[in-house]
C-alpha cells in the first residue's frame, strides 16, 4: 500500500514538474527585504529637504530611471540642483542608503538555491541604477538562470 501511494505521489510530482517551465522571483520584498519609502525619507533628511518636496523632485525622472539607466546623469543633475549639492554626493547617498536598508531574506534565498537544481529560475525586478549597484554584493545574477533587470532592459515588470 505504501509503495502504491509513493508511486502515485512521484507521478503527480513528475506531472507538476512537466507543467512548470520556470519559477520567477522579484527582488524587493522577496529575495531581499527593505523599504524604499524609508530610503527616500532618509535621503531627504540627510539633504535637509522636506521629504514630500524631495519625493516630488525625484518623481520627475524616477519612472524613466527604473526603465533606463542611461538617464542616470540627467536624474542626478536635476536632483542635485533641487538638493543644492553635487551629483556625486546624491549618487553616494542613494547607494549608501540602499546598502544599509536592504538585506538578504535567507529563507527565500535558500529556496531559490534549492529550486534552481530542479527548475529554470529567474529574477524579474524593477530597479534603479543605485539600488542595483547596492545589491550587487548579494550576487543575485549568479543565483538564477535568467536575471531580468528593468533598468537594463528598458521594460518594467
C-alpha positions, 0 to 999 in steps of 0.5 A: 500500500505504501509503495502504491501511494509513493508511486502515485505521489512521484507521478503527480510530482513528475506531472507538476514538474512537466507543467512548470517551465520556470519559477520567477522571483522579484527582488524587493520584498522577496529575495531581499527585504527593505523599504524604499519609502524609508530610503527616500525619507532618509535621503531627504533628511540627510539633504535637509529637504522636506521629504514630500518636496524631495519625493516630488523632485525625484518623481520627475525622472524616477519612472524613466530611471527604473526603465533606463539607466542611461538617464542616470546623469540627467536624474542626478543633475536635476536632483542635485540642483533641487538638493543644492549639492553635487551629483556625486554626493546624491549618487553616494547617498542613494547607494549608501542608503540602499546598502544599509536598508536592504538585506538578504531574506535567507529563507527565500534565498535558500529556496531559490538555491534549492529550486534552481537544481530542479527548475529554470529560475529567474529574477524579474525586478524593477530597479534603479541604477543605485539600488542595483549597484547596492545589491550587487554584493548579494550576487543575485545574477549568479543565483538564477538562470535568467536575471531580468533587470528593468533598468537594463532592459528598458521594460518594467515588470 
